[in-house]
């Protein structure tokens, strides 16, 4: 009897995952807000800071920003549409000279 119970539970697991994924709607960010932008638009003081500090500072300084993308690289990749979005910021994280990981390029709205 236990084997059939285990088997039925095991078979119901994928169904449960599918059901939960259709019920749970992930948070979606608003559409791109075009210029003119409001609030602070660049954060040169964040060079060398850790990613959590940078994220919190950006959200505090400009509440209009609702999308912060972390890029783990030292090469910027421009947006495919080359559009300017006042609510998007790219944080480039990499090795910093003092050791460890931190912000290596000035974060800015775009």
C-alpha positions in Angstrom: 0.0 0.0 0.0 2.8 2.4 0.8 4.4 1.9 -2.7 1.2 3.0 -4.5 0.9 6.0 -2.1 4.5 7.0 -2.9 4.0 6.5 -6.6 0.8 8.5 -6.6 2.5 11.3 -4.6 5.4 11.3 -7.0 3.1 11.5 -10.0 1.1 14.4 -8.5 4.2 16.5 -7.9 4.6 17.7 -11.5 0.9 18.5 -11.6 1.2 20.5 -8.4 4.2 22.4 -9.8 2.3 23.3 -13.0 -0.7 24.4 -11.0 1.4 26.6 -8.7 3.2 28.1 -11.7 -0.1 29.1 -13.3 -1.5 30.5 -10.1 1.6 32.5 -9.0 2.2 35.5 -11.2 5.7 36.8 -10.9 6.1 40.5 -10.3 6.3 42.4 -13.5 7.9 45.7 -13.9 6.2 48.5 -15.7 6.8 49.4 -19.3 9.8 51.5 -20.2 9.4 55.1 -19.0 10.8 57.3 -21.8 12.7 60.6 -21.1 12.7 63.1 -19.7 13.8 61.3 -16.6 13.2 62.5 -13.0 15.4 62.1 -9.9 19.0 61.1 -9.7 20.3 59.4 -12.9 23.8 58.3 -12.2 25.7 57.0 -9.1 29.5 57.4 -9.5 29.9 57.1 -5.7 28.9 53.4 -5.9 32.1 52.3 -7.7 33.7 49.7 -5.5 30.5 49.2 -3.4 28.9 45.7 -3.0 25.8 44.9 -5.1 23.4 45.1 -2.1 24.5 48.5 -1.1 24.3 49.7 -4.7 20.8 48.3 -5.2 19.5 49.9 -2.0 21.1 53.3 -2.7 19.6 53.4 -6.2 16.1 52.4 -5.0 16.4 55.0 -2.3 17.7 57.9 -4.5 15.3 57.3 -7.4 12.0 55.6 -6.6 11.1 55.8 -10.3 13.6 53.0 -10.9 11.9 49.7 -10.7 14.2 47.5 -12.7 17.9 47.0 -11.7 19.8 44.5 -13.8 23.0 42.9 -12.5 25.6 42.2 -15.1 28.5 40.1 -14.0 31.1 41.3 -16.5 33.5 44.1 -17.3 32.0 44.7 -20.7 28.7 46.6 -21.1 26.2 45.2 -23.5 23.9 47.8 -25.0 20.2 47.3 -25.1 19.1 45.7 -28.4 16.7 48.5 -29.2 19.1 51.2 -27.9 16.2 52.7 -26.1 16.4 54.9 -23.0 14.2 53.8 -20.1 14.1 56.1 -17.1 13.1 53.2 -14.8 16.0 50.9 -15.7 19.5 50.8 -14.3 22.4 48.4 -15.2 24.7 47.4 -12.4 28.0 46.0 -13.6 29.6 43.8 -11.0 33.2 42.5 -11.1 36.5 42.2 -9.3 37.6 45.4 -7.7 41.2 46.4 -7.0 40.8 46.2 -3.2 39.7 42.6 -3.5 36.3 40.9 -3.8 33.4 41.8 -6.0 31.7 45.2 -6.4 30.4 47.8 -8.8 33.0 48.4 -11.5 31.2 50.8 -13.8 29.1 53.9 -13.0 25.5 52.8 -12.7 23.1 55.1 -14.6 19.5 55.3 -15.7 19.0 53.9 -19.2 
